[in-house]
Amino acid sequence: MLNEYPVDVVKMDRSFVSGIGQQNPKSDSLCHAVINMAQTIDLDVVAEGVETKAQLDILSSYGCDFMQGYLKSKPVAESQVRGIIHAHQVCAKLA
């Protein structure tokens, strides 16, 4: 059973997130279902690949806990990561 594994976060792949907010009701419904399922079993959700404010707003309205993606930061060299995390919270809490 899923609840027997030591998991506390579900990471929702970019392929799920990329279609939301673009008149693609299946993508919206899928993201909403993943978030609802995770919340039902008391898991946080990280949405990967968030690129637009519209995606962020939709995910937030569904109760998504965290996001990461180009909306916050483009990929950077390892040497720059620590400074960016302190300055901008690359993986931002939505609520």
DSSP file with accessible surface (Angstrom, degrees, kcal/mol):
  #  RESIDUE AA STRUCTURE BP1 BP2  ACC     N-H-->O    O-->H-N    N-H-->O    O-->H-N    TCO  KAPPA ALPHA  PHI   PSI    X-CA   Y-CA   Z-CA
    1    1 A M    >         0   0  154      0, 0.0     3,-1.5     0, 0.0     4,-0.3   0.000 360.0 360.0 360.0 146.2    0.0    0.0    0.0
    2    2 A L  G >   +     0   0   94      1,-0.3     3,-1.7     2,-0.2     5,-0.2   0.865 360.0  60.8 -61.2 -38.6    1.1    3.5   -0.8
    3    3 A N  G 3  S+     0   0  117      1,-0.3    -1,-0.3     3,-0.1     4,-0.1   0.571  94.2  65.8 -71.3  -4.6    0.6    4.7    2.8
    4    4 A E  G <  S+     0   0  148     -3,-1.5    -1,-0.3     2,-0.1    -2,-0.2   0.584  83.8  89.9 -89.5 -11.7    3.2    2.2    4.1
    5    5 A Y  S <  S-     0   0  155     -3,-1.7     2,-2.4    -4,-0.3    -3,-0.0  -0.603  90.6-111.9 -84.8 149.1    6.1    3.9    2.2
    6    6 A P        +     0   0  135      0, 0.0     2,-0.4     0, 0.0    -1,-0.1  -0.405  69.7 136.2 -79.3  69.7    8.1    6.6    4.0
    7    7 A V        +     0   0   70     -2,-2.4     3,-0.1    -5,-0.2    -2,-0.0  -0.942  25.4 163.7-119.7 136.6    6.8    9.4    1.7
    8    8 A D        +     0   0  120     -2,-0.4    36,-2.3     1,-0.2     2,-0.4   0.414  66.3  49.8-127.9  -2.6    5.6   12.8    2.7
    9    9 A V  E     -a   44   0A  56     34,-0.2     2,-0.5     2,-0.0    -1,-0.2  -1.000  59.7-154.0-139.5 138.4    5.7   14.7   -0.6
   10   10 A V  E     -a   45   0A  33     34,-3.1    36,-2.7    -2,-0.4     2,-0.7  -0.947  14.0-150.8-106.8 128.4    4.4   14.0   -4.1
   11   11 A K  E     -a   46   0A 114     -2,-0.5     2,-0.6    34,-0.2    36,-0.2  -0.901   9.6-147.4-102.0 116.1    6.2   15.6   -6.9
   12   12 A M  E     -a   47   0A   2     34,-3.2    36,-2.6    -2,-0.7     5,-0.1  -0.739  24.0-119.6 -87.8 119.5    3.9   16.3   -9.9
   13   13 A D    >>  -     0   0   76     -2,-0.6     3,-1.7    34,-0.1     4,-1.3  -0.148  14.5-117.5 -61.2 149.7    5.8   16.0  -13.1
   14   14 A R  H 3> S+     0   0  115      1,-0.3     4,-2.8     2,-0.2    -1,-0.1   0.811 112.0  67.7 -54.6 -33.1    6.1   18.9  -15.5
   15   15 A S  H 34 S+     0   0   71      1,-0.2     4,-0.3     2,-0.2    -1,-0.3   0.806 103.3  45.2 -63.9 -25.9    4.2   16.9  -18.2
   16   16 A F  H <4 S+     0   0   73     -3,-1.7     3,-0.4     2,-0.1     4,-0.3   0.870 117.1  44.2 -77.8 -40.0    1.1   17.2  -16.0
   17   17 A V  H >< S+     0   0    0     -4,-1.3     3,-1.6    31,-0.3    -2,-0.2   0.827  95.3  75.1 -77.2 -32.3    1.6   20.9  -15.3
   18   18 A S  T 3< S+     0   0   44     -4,-2.8    -1,-0.2     1,-0.3    -3,-0.1   0.769  96.1  48.7 -59.8 -27.5    2.5   22.1  -18.8
   19   19 A G  T >  S+     0   0    6     -3,-0.4     3,-1.3    -4,-0.3     5,-0.4   0.616  84.4 107.6 -89.7 -10.1   -1.1   21.9  -20.1
   20   20 A I  T <  S+     0   0    1     -3,-1.6    35,-0.1    -4,-0.3    34,-0.0  -0.352  81.0  20.8 -73.4 148.0   -2.9   23.7  -17.3
   21   21 A G  T 3  S+     0   0   37      3,-0.1    -1,-0.2    33,-0.1    34,-0.1   0.600  99.8  96.7  75.6  11.2   -4.3   27.1  -18.0
   22   22 A Q  S <  S-     0   0  128     -3,-1.3    -2,-0.1     2,-0.1    -1,-0.1  -0.197 110.0 -89.3-124.0  40.4   -4.2   26.5  -21.8
   23   23 A Q  S    S+     0   0  196      1,-0.2     3,-0.1     2,-0.1    -3,-0.1   0.890  89.2 131.7  54.1  41.8   -7.8   25.5  -22.4
   24   24 A N    >>  -     0   0   65     -5,-0.4     4,-1.9     1,-0.1     3,-0.6  -0.795  33.6-177.7-122.2  85.8   -6.9   21.9  -21.7
   25   25 A P  H 3> S+     0   0   91      0, 0.0     4,-2.8     0, 0.0     5,-0.2   0.809  79.7  59.4 -60.3 -28.3   -9.5   20.6  -19.3
   26   26 A K  H 3> S+     0   0  175      2,-0.2     4,-2.5     1,-0.2     5,-0.2   0.918 106.6  46.9 -66.1 -41.8   -7.9   17.2  -19.0
   27   27 A S  H <> S+     0   0   20     -3,-0.6     4,-2.4     2,-0.2     5,-0.2   0.926 113.5  48.4 -64.1 -44.4   -4.6   18.7  -17.8
   28   28 A D  H  X S+     0   0   35     -4,-1.9     4,-2.4    -9,-0.2    -2,-0.2   0.943 113.9  46.7 -59.9 -46.9   -6.5   20.8  -15.3
   29   29 A S  H  X S+     0   0   79     -4,-2.8     4,-2.6     1,-0.2    -2,-0.2   0.890 111.3  51.4 -64.3 -40.1   -8.5   17.9  -14.0
   30   30 A L  H  X S+     0   0   77     -4,-2.5     4,-2.5     2,-0.2     5,-0.2   0.940 111.6  46.2 -63.9 -46.3   -5.5   15.6  -13.8
   31   31 A C  H  X S+     0   0    0     -4,-2.4     4,-2.4   -15,-0.2     5,-0.2   0.928 113.2  50.0 -62.1 -43.4   -3.5   18.1  -11.7
   32   32 A H  H  X S+     0   0   70     -4,-2.4     4,-2.7    -5,-0.2    -2,-0.2   0.918 111.2  49.4 -61.9 -41.5   -6.5   18.7   -9.5
   33   33 A A  H  X S+     0   0   57     -4,-2.6     4,-2.8     2,-0.2    -2,-0.2   0.911 110.2  49.8 -65.3 -42.8   -7.0   15.0   -9.0
   34   34 A V  H  X S+     0   0   22     -4,-2.5     4,-2.5     2,-0.2    -1,-0.2   0.934 113.0  47.1 -62.1 -44.4   -3.3   14.4   -8.1
   35   35 A I  H  X S+     0   0    0     -4,-2.4     4,-2.6    -5,-0.2    -2,-0.2   0.937 113.4  48.1 -63.9 -45.4   -3.4   17.2   -5.5
   36   36 A N  H  X S+     0   0   68     -4,-2.7     4,-2.2    -5,-0.2    -2,-0.2   0.915 111.5  50.1 -61.3 -43.6   -6.7   16.0   -4.0
   37   37 A M  H  X S+     0   0   97     -4,-2.8     4,-1.3     2,-0.2    -2,-0.2   0.943 112.0  47.5 -60.7 -46.7   -5.4   12.4   -3.8
   38   38 A A  H  <>S+     0   0    0     -4,-2.5     5,-2.8     1,-0.2     3,-0.5   0.922 111.8  49.6 -62.2 -43.7   -2.2   13.6   -2.1
   39   39 A Q  H ><5S+     0   0   80     -4,-2.6     3,-1.7     1,-0.2    -1,-0.2   0.878 104.1  60.5 -63.5 -35.6   -4.1   15.8    0.4
   40   40 A T  H 3<5S+     0   0  120     -4,-2.2    -1,-0.2     1,-0.3    -2,-0.2   0.848 111.0  39.4 -61.5 -33.9   -6.4   12.9    1.2
   41   41 A I  T 3<5S-     0   0   66     -4,-1.3    -1,-0.3    -3,-0.5    -2,-0.2   0.097 122.3-105.9-106.0  23.6   -3.5   10.8    2.4
   42   42 A D  T < 5S+     0   0  148     -3,-1.7     2,-0.4     1,-0.2    -3,-0.2   0.872  71.6 140.5  61.1  44.1   -1.8   13.8    4.1
   43   43 A L      < -     0   0   16     -5,-2.8   -34,-0.2    -8,-0.2    -1,-0.2  -0.911  48.6-126.4-113.9 145.2    1.0   14.4    1.6
   44   44 A D  E     -a    9   0A  64    -36,-2.3   -34,-3.1    -2,-0.4     2,-0.4  -0.522  23.4-137.7 -79.4 158.7    2.3   17.7    0.3
   45   45 A V  E     -a   10   0A   0    -36,-0.2    21,-2.5    18,-0.2    20,-0.7  -0.977  12.0-164.6-124.2 131.5    2.5   18.3   -3.4
   46   46 A V  E     -ab  11  66A  15    -36,-2.7   -34,-3.2    -2,-0.4     2,-0.6  -0.970  14.3-149.2-109.6 120.1    5.3   20.0   -5.4
   47   47 A A  E     -ab  12  67A   0     19,-2.5    21,-2.3    -2,-0.5     3,-0.4  -0.818  15.0-152.2 -90.8 122.6    4.3   21.0   -8.9
   48   48 A E        +     0   0   50    -36,-2.6   -31,-0.3    -2,-0.6    21,-0.2  -0.697  68.0  24.2 -95.1 143.7    7.3   20.8  -11.3
   49   49 A G        +     0   0    9     19,-0.5     2,-0.5    -2,-0.3    20,-0.3   0.776  67.8 170.2  80.8  28.9    7.8   23.0  -14.4
   50   50 A V        +     0   0    0     18,-2.5    21,-2.4    -3,-0.4    22,-0.4  -0.620   5.0 161.1 -76.2 120.2    5.6   26.0  -13.4
   51   51 A E        +     0   0   76     -2,-0.5     2,-0.3    19,-0.2    -1,-0.2   0.581  50.0  49.0-116.5 -18.0    6.3   28.6  -16.1
   52   52 A T  S  > S-     0   0   57      1,-0.1     4,-2.1     0, 0.0     5,-0.1  -0.905  71.9-124.7-129.1 157.4    3.4   31.1  -15.9
   53   53 A K  H  > S+     0   0  123     -2,-0.3     4,-2.9     1,-0.2     5,-0.2   0.868 113.3  58.5 -63.3 -35.5    1.5   33.1  -13.4
   54   54 A A  H  > S+     0   0   51      2,-0.2     4,-2.4     1,-0.2    -1,-0.2   0.926 106.2  47.3 -61.9 -44.0   -1.7   31.5  -14.7
   55   55 A Q  H  > S+     0   0    3      2,-0.2     4,-2.8     1,-0.2     5,-0.3   0.930 112.3  50.4 -61.5 -45.1   -0.4   28.0  -13.9
   56   56 A L  H  X S+     0   0   36     -4,-2.1     4,-2.5     1,-0.2    -2,-0.2   0.930 110.7  49.0 -58.5 -45.7    0.7   29.2  -10.5
   57   57 A D  H  X S+     0   0   77     -4,-2.9     4,-2.2     2,-0.2    -1,-0.2   0.908 113.0  46.8 -63.3 -42.7   -2.8   30.7   -9.8
   58   58 A I  H  X S+     0   0   34     -4,-2.4     4,-1.5     2,-0.2    -2,-0.2   0.948 113.7  47.4 -65.2 -48.8   -4.6   27.5  -10.9
   59   59 A L  H  <>S+     0   0    0     -4,-2.8     5,-2.5     1,-0.2     4,-0.4   0.911 112.1  50.8 -60.0 -41.0   -2.3   25.2   -8.8
   60   60 A S  H ><5S+     0   0   53     -4,-2.5     3,-1.4    -5,-0.3    -1,-0.2   0.917 107.2  53.2 -63.0 -41.6   -2.7   27.5   -5.8
   61   61 A S  H 3<5S+     0   0   91     -4,-2.2    -1,-0.2     1,-0.3    -2,-0.2   0.795 106.7  53.6 -65.8 -25.6   -6.5   27.4   -6.2
   62   62 A Y  T 3<5S-     0   0   43     -4,-1.5    -1,-0.3    -3,-0.2    -2,-0.2   0.530 123.3-106.3 -83.4  -8.9   -6.3   23.6   -6.2
   63   63 A G  T < 5 +     0   0   26     -3,-1.4    -3,-0.2    -4,-0.4   -18,-0.2   0.646  55.7 170.1  93.6  17.0   -4.3   23.6   -2.9
   64   64 A C      < -     0   0    1     -5,-2.5    -1,-0.2    -6,-0.2    30,-0.1  -0.364  23.8-151.5 -61.5 138.8   -0.9   22.7   -4.3
   65   65 A D        +     0   0   23    -20,-0.7    29,-3.2     1,-0.2    30,-0.6   0.877  65.8  10.2 -84.4 -41.6    1.7   23.2   -1.5
   66   66 A F  E     -bC  46  93A  46    -21,-2.5   -19,-2.5    27,-0.3     2,-0.3  -0.946  58.6-162.6-138.7 159.0    4.9   24.0   -3.4
   67   67 A M  E     -bC  47  92A   2     25,-1.8    25,-1.1    -2,-0.3     2,-0.3  -0.964   4.7-176.7-139.0 156.4    6.0   24.9   -6.9
   68   68 A Q        +     0   0   56    -21,-2.3   -18,-2.5    -2,-0.3   -19,-0.5  -0.980  32.0  91.1-145.8 152.4    9.3   24.9   -8.8
   69   69 A G  S >> S-     0   0   16     21,-0.3     4,-2.2    -2,-0.3     3,-1.8  -0.902  83.8 -47.2 152.8-176.5   10.0   26.0  -12.4
   70   70 A Y  T 34 S+     0   0  115      1,-0.3   -19,-0.2    -2,-0.3     4,-0.1   0.711 117.2  73.9 -61.0 -23.2   11.1   28.8  -14.7
   71   71 A L  T 34 S+     0   0   67    -21,-2.4    -1,-0.3     1,-0.2   -20,-0.1   0.881 113.0  26.7 -58.7 -33.3    8.6   31.2  -13.1
   72   72 A K  T <4 S-     0   0   94     -3,-1.8     2,-0.3   -22,-0.4    -2,-0.2   0.831 137.6 -16.7 -94.0 -42.6   11.0   31.3  -10.1
   73   73 A S     <  -     0   0   30     -4,-2.2    -1,-0.3    17,-0.1    -2,-0.1  -0.933  53.5-126.6-165.7 141.0   14.3   30.6  -11.7
   74   74 A K        -     0   0  139     -2,-0.3    -5,-0.0     1,-0.2    -3,-0.0  -0.420  60.2 -71.0 -77.5 163.5   15.9   29.2  -14.9
   75   75 A P        -     0   0  102      0, 0.0     2,-0.3     0, 0.0    -1,-0.2  -0.303  61.9-173.2 -57.0 140.5   18.5   26.3  -14.4
   76   76 A V        -     0   0   59     -3,-0.1     5,-0.1     1,-0.0     2,-0.0  -0.894  29.2 -84.3-133.8 164.7   21.7   27.6  -12.9
   77   77 A A    >>  -     0   0   51     -2,-0.3     3,-1.9     1,-0.1     4,-0.7  -0.324  41.0-113.6 -66.8 151.4   25.2   26.3  -12.1
   78   78 A E  H >> S+     0   0  179      1,-0.3     3,-1.0     2,-0.2     4,-0.6   0.862 115.4  62.5 -54.6 -36.7   25.7   24.5   -8.8
   79   79 A S  H 34 S+     0   0  112      1,-0.3     4,-0.3     2,-0.1    -1,-0.3   0.727 105.8  46.0 -65.3 -19.2   27.9   27.3   -7.5
   80   80 A Q  H <> S+     0   0  104     -3,-1.9     4,-1.9     1,-0.1    -1,-0.3   0.584  88.6  87.7 -97.3 -12.1   25.0   29.7   -7.8
   81   81 A V  H <X S+     0   0   56     -3,-1.0     4,-2.8    -4,-0.7     5,-0.2   0.909  83.5  52.8 -60.1 -48.5   22.3   27.6   -6.1
   82   82 A R  H  X S+     0   0  191     -4,-0.6     4,-2.2     1,-0.2    -1,-0.2   0.925 110.9  47.2 -57.0 -45.7   22.9   28.5   -2.5
   83   83 A G  H  > S+     0   0   48     -4,-0.3     4,-2.2     1,-0.2    -1,-0.2   0.900 112.8  49.0 -64.1 -39.2   22.6   32.2   -3.2
   84   84 A I  H  X>S+     0   0   31     -4,-1.9     4,-3.1     2,-0.2     5,-0.5   0.917 109.1  52.2 -68.0 -41.6   19.5   31.9   -5.2
   85   85 A I  H  X5S+     0   0   84     -4,-2.8     4,-1.7     1,-0.2    -2,-0.2   0.942 113.1  44.6 -60.6 -45.0   17.8   29.7   -2.6
   86   86 A H  H  <5S+     0   0  149     -4,-2.2    -1,-0.2    -5,-0.2    -2,-0.2   0.890 120.2  41.0 -67.0 -36.9   18.5   32.3    0.1
   87   87 A A  H  <5S+     0   0   68     -4,-2.2    -2,-0.2    -5,-0.2    -1,-0.2   0.850 134.3   9.2 -81.3 -33.9   17.5   35.2   -2.1
   88   88 A H  H  <5S-     0   0  116     -4,-3.1    -3,-0.2    -5,-0.2    -2,-0.2   0.448  84.8-122.3-131.7  -3.1   14.4   33.9   -3.8
   89   89 A Q     << -     0   0  135     -4,-1.7    -4,-0.2    -5,-0.5    -3,-0.1   0.981  24.5-158.1  49.3  78.3   13.2   30.6   -2.4
   90   90 A V  S    S+     0   0   42      1,-0.2     2,-1.0    -9,-0.2   -21,-0.3   0.871  86.9  48.3 -56.6 -41.4   13.4   28.6   -5.7
   91   91 A C  S    S-     0   0   59    -23,-0.1     2,-0.3   -19,-0.1    -1,-0.2  -0.826  92.7-164.2-100.3  94.1   10.9   26.0   -4.4
   92   92 A A  E     -C   67   0A  10    -25,-1.1   -25,-1.8    -2,-1.0     2,-0.3  -0.635  20.2-124.8 -92.2 137.8    8.3   28.3   -3.1
   93   93 A K  E     -C   66   0A 110     -2,-0.3   -27,-0.3   -27,-0.2   -28,-0.1  -0.587  19.0-157.0 -73.3 133.7    5.5   27.4   -0.7
   94   94 A L              0   0   32    -29,-3.2   -28,-0.1    -2,-0.3    -1,-0.1   0.811 360.0 360.0 -85.9 -33.9    2.2   28.4   -2.3
   95   95 A A              0   0  109    -30,-0.6    -2,-0.0   -32,-0.1   -35,-0.0  -0.612 360.0 360.0-101.3 360.0   -0.1   28.8    0.7
